Amino acid sequence: MEKVIEIQHLSKSFGAHEVLKDIDFSVKKGEVVCIIGSSGSGKSTLLRCINLLEKPSGGQIIYQGENILDNKHDIHSYRTKLGMVFQQFNLFNNHNVLGNCSVGQVKVLKRSKEEAEKIALKYLNVVGMDGYVNAKPKQLSGGQKQRVAIARALSMEPDVMLFDEPTSALDPEMVGEVLKVMKELANTGLTMLIVTHEMEFAKEVSDRVVFMDKGVIAEEGPPKQIFNNPLQDRTREFLKRTLK
């Protein structure tokens, strides 16, 4: 299986504080990878470095065989290949649901408005939000907003979808509807990299689980191994605390 993204010796410091230390990691086409770990372990920073919302302090990010941290790379064109879903939805309040899912396509991918809206409708249908095309974000629940945010990212038809704790800002009763959509997407062969604290979801959906601790990848493997038979004490400690 080809690697969509490969990370080599990645590091990130904020001042004297080293948040990521010598990370080696890759995601293959069609793979669903969940990143778990305590708050402050570097999970979200890793995701933000992958899509260059944060500039890594060192290392390489290999995409389509080339290091995109070389100065000669067009970062904007690379970013269009990564769909990003944030904790806080980040929808445009002045656009309705359809506009939220089509404006980026028109501006960034230079699609016509008609084509963009057709593609947006396709993905709104996938997440079960096609009945809300004219609604503004303020009229939606948190779970609905997050589903629109997922449709918006999918509408760019990226090579890989990045999810940064997509359920952490939601009320408990809305978490299920978003995880359901993500499970359905995982079954379609979409390449997904998910930072999550939903352990049952990670167990059920991942091809591979990565456990981060204090800025390093402490352990990675199939969900069965990580959850049932972790090799590292640190992983066992973390799971003992979270799987109560």
C-alpha positions as CSV (number, residue, x, y, z in Angstrom):
1,M,0.0,0.0,0.0
2,E,1.4,3.4,-0.9
3,K,2.1,5.9,1.9
4,V,0.0,9.0,1.6
5,I,2.1,10.9,4.1
6,E,5.4,10.0,5.7
7,I,6.9,11.9,8.6
8,Q,10.6,11.6,9.4
9,H,12.4,12.9,12.6
10,L,9.7,15.5,13.1
11,S,10.2,17.9,16.0
12,K,8.4,21.0,17.3
13,S,9.3,23.4,20.0
14,F,7.5,26.4,21.4
15,G,10.4,28.4,22.8
16,A,12.3,26.1,25.1
17,H,9.4,23.7,25.4
18,E,9.8,20.7,23.1
19,V,6.4,19.4,22.3
20,L,7.3,16.8,19.6
21,K,10.5,14.9,19.7
22,D,11.9,12.9,16.7
23,I,8.6,11.6,15.4
24,D,8.7,8.9,12.7
25,F,5.3,8.0,11.4
26,S,3.4,7.3,8.2
27,V,-0.2,6.9,6.9
28,K,-1.0,4.5,4.1
29,K,-3.7,5.0,1.5
30,G,-7.1,3.8,2.8
31,E,-5.8,3.4,6.4
32,V,-7.7,4.7,9.4
33,V,-5.2,5.7,12.1
34,C,-6.3,6.9,15.6
35,I,-3.9,8.8,17.8
36,I,-4.5,8.5,21.5
37,G,-2.8,9.9,24.6
38,S,-3.1,12.3,27.5
39,S,-3.7,16.0,27.1
40,G,-0.4,17.7,26.4
41,S,1.1,14.6,24.8
42,G,1.6,16.3,21.5
43,K,-1.3,14.7,19.5
44,S,-3.0,17.9,18.2
45,T,0.4,19.5,17.6
46,L,1.4,16.6,15.4
47,L,-1.8,17.0,13.4
48,R,-1.3,20.7,13.1
49,C,2.3,20.2,11.9
50,I,1.1,17.7,9.3
51,N,-1.1,20.3,7.7
52,L,1.4,23.1,8.4
53,L,-0.9,25.1,10.7
54,E,2.2,24.9,12.9
55,K,5.7,25.0,11.3
56,P,7.7,22.0,12.4
57,S,11.1,22.9,14.0
58,G,12.9,20.0,12.3
59,G,12.4,16.9,10.3
60,Q,10.6,16.1,7.0
61,I,7.1,15.6,5.8
62,I,7.1,13.4,2.7
63,Y,4.1,13.8,0.4
64,Q,4.0,12.2,-3.0
65,G,7.7,11.4,-2.7
66,E,8.9,14.9,-1.9
67,N,9.6,16.8,1.4
68,I,7.0,19.5,1.5
69,L,9.1,21.4,4.1
70,D,11.5,22.3,1.3
71,N,11.1,26.0,0.5
72,K,10.3,25.3,-3.1
73,H,6.9,23.6,-2.3
74,D,3.6,25.3,-2.7
75,I,2.1,24.9,0.8
76,H,-1.3,26.0,-0.3
77,S,-1.7,23.4,-2.9
78,Y,-0.4,20.7,-0.4
79,R,-3.0,21.9,2.1
80,T,-5.9,21.4,-0.3
81,K,-5.0,17.7,-0.3
82,L,-5.7,17.5,3.5
83,G,-9.2,17.8,4.8
84,M,-9.2,19.2,8.4
85,V,-12.0,18.9,10.9
86,F,-11.4,20.9,14.1
87,Q,-12.8,20.6,17.6
88,Q,-14.6,23.9,17.3
89,F,-16.2,23.4,13.8
90,N,-14.9,26.7,12.4
91,L,-17.9,27.3,10.2
92,F,-18.4,30.6,8.4
93,N,-21.3,32.2,10.3
94,N,-22.3,34.5,7.3
95,H,-22.8,31.5,5.0
96,N,-25.5,28.9,5.0
97,V,-24.7,25.2,5.1
98,L,-24.5,24.9,1.3
99,G,-22.2,28.0,1.1
100,N,-20.0,26.7,3.9
101,C,-19.4,23.5,1.8
102,S,-18.9,25.2,-1.6
103,V,-17.1,28.5,-0.9
104,G,-13.7,26.8,-0.5
105,Q,-14.1,24.8,-3.6
106,V,-14.8,27.9,-5.7
107,K,-12.0,30.0,-4.1
108,V,-9.3,27.4,-3.8
109,L,-10.0,24.7,-6.3
110,K,-11.5,27.2,-8.9
111,R,-14.6,25.1,-9.4
112,S,-17.7,26.8,-10.8
113,K,-20.4,27.6,-8.3
114,E,-22.7,25.0,-9.9
115,E,-20.1,22.2,-9.7
116,A,-19.2,23.2,-6.2
117,E,-22.8,23.1,-5.0
118,K,-23.4,19.8,-6.6
119,I,-20.3,18.3,-4.9
120,A,-21.3,19.9,-1.6
121,L,-24.8,18.4,-1.8
122,K,-23.3,15.0,-2.4
123,Y,-21.2,15.2,0.8
124,L,-24.0,16.8,2.8
125,N,-26.1,13.8,1.9
126,V,-23.3,11.5,3.1
127,V,-23.3,13.1,6.5
128,G,-27.1,13.4,6.7
129,M,-27.2,17.2,6.5
130,D,-28.7,17.7,3.0
131,G,-32.0,18.7,4.5
132,Y,-30.3,21.8,6.1
133,V,-28.7,23.5,3.0
134,N,-30.3,26.9,3.8
135,A,-29.7,26.9,7.5
136,K,-27.1,29.2,9.0
137,P,-24.6,27.7,11.6
138,K,-26.3,29.5,14.5
139,Q,-29.5,27.5,13.7
140,L,-27.7,24.1,14.1
141,S,-26.8,22.0,17.1
142,G,-23.1,21.2,17.8
143,G,-23.4,17.7,16.3
144,Q,-25.0,19.2,13.1
145,K,-22.3,21.8,12.9
146,Q,-19.6,19.2,13.1
147,R,-21.3,17.1,10.4
148,V,-21.4,20.1,8.2
149,A,-17.7,20.7,8.9
150,I,-17.0,17.1,7.9
151,A,-18.9,17.6,4.7
152,R,-17.1,20.8,4.0
153,A,-13.7,19.0,4.3
154,L,-14.9,16.1,2.2
155,S,-16.1,18.5,-0.5
156,M,-12.5,19.5,-1.2
157,E,-12.0,15.7,-2.1
158,P,-8.7,15.5,-0.2
159,D,-6.2,12.6,-0.2
160,V,-6.4,12.3,3.6
161,M,-8.9,13.6,6.3
162,L,-7.4,14.9,9.6
163,F,-9.7,15.0,12.6
164,D,-8.6,16.9,15.7
165,E,-10.7,15.6,18.6
166,P,-13.9,16.1,16.6
167,T,-16.2,15.3,19.4
168,S,-14.5,17.0,22.4
169,A,-16.6,20.2,22.1
170,L,-19.9,18.4,21.8
171,D,-22.6,17.6,24.4
172,P,-22.5,13.9,25.2
173,E,-25.8,13.2,23.4
174,M,-24.4,14.6,20.2
175,V,-21.1,12.6,20.2
176,G,-22.8,9.5,18.8
177,E,-24.1,11.1,15.6
178,V,-20.7,12.4,14.7
179,L,-18.9,9.1,15.5
180,K,-21.5,7.3,13.4
181,V,-20.7,9.4,10.4
182,M,-17.0,8.9,10.9
183,K,-17.5,5.1,11.2
184,E,-19.4,5.1,7.9
185,L,-16.6,7.1,6.3
186,A,-14.0,4.7,7.6
187,N,-15.8,1.9,5.8
188,T,-15.6,3.7,2.5
189,G,-11.8,3.3,2.2
190,L,-11.1,7.0,3.0
191,T,-7.7,7.7,4.5
192,M,-8.3,9.1,8.0
193,L,-6.0,10.3,10.7
194,I,-7.9,10.9,13.9
195,V,-6.8,12.4,17.2
196,T,-9.5,11.1,19.6
197,H,-10.2,10.4,23.3
198,E,-13.1,8.1,22.3
199,M,-11.4,4.8,23.1
200,E,-14.3,2.5,22.0
201,F,-14.4,4.3,18.7
202,A,-10.6,3.9,18.2
203,K,-10.9,0.2,19.1
204,E,-13.6,-0.4,16.6
205,V,-12.6,1.8,13.7
206,S,-8.8,1.9,13.5
207,D,-6.5,-0.1,11.4
208,R,-3.7,1.1,13.6
209,V,-3.6,3.0,16.9
210,V,-0.7,5.3,17.9
211,F,-0.2,6.1,21.6
212,M,1.6,9.4,22.2
213,D,3.2,10.3,25.5
214,K,5.3,13.3,26.4
215,G,6.0,14.3,22.7
216,V,7.0,10.9,21.5
217,I,5.2,7.9,19.9
218,A,5.4,5.5,22.9
219,E,3.7,2.6,21.1
220,E,1.8,1.8,17.9
221,G,0.1,-1.3,16.6
222,P,-3.3,-2.8,15.7
223,P,-6.1,-1.9,18.1
224,K,-6.3,-5.4,19.4
225,Q,-2.7,-5.3,20.5
226,I,-2.7,-1.7,21.9
227,F,-6.0,-2.2,23.9
228,N,-5.7,-5.9,24.9
229,N,-2.0,-6.5,25.2
230,P,0.0,-3.2,25.3
231,L,3.8,-3.7,25.4
232,Q,4.7,-0.5,27.2
233,D,4.0,0.3,30.9
234,R,3.1,3.9,29.8
235,T,0.4,2.6,27.5
236,R,-1.0,0.3,30.2
237,E,-1.1,3.2,32.7
238,F,-2.9,5.5,30.3
239,L,-5.5,2.8,29.3
240,K,-6.1,1.9,33.0
241,R,-6.9,5.6,33.6
242,T,-9.1,6.0,30.6
243,L,-10.9,2.7,30.3
244,K,-12.7,2.8,33.6
